[in-house]
């Protein structure tokens, strides 16, 4: 998928666990893992906003676009 998810990078920078982030955002750790591992097909803006609020970051810190060629490497 050409959209890469960098939630794990922000978690490391904030020294926060997946469980703590899930609690702060109000989603299950399993659903957060699906999003974090890039397996989600969509994300609600409300969820993205809650992630940004909890991690004190911008959406671009969590999501980035990769060209198809780069994603295949």
Secondary structure, 3 states (H helix, E strand, C coil): CCEEECHHHHHHHHCCCHHHHHHHHCCCHHHHHHHHCCCCCCCCHHHHHHHHHHHCCCHHHHEEECCHHHHHC
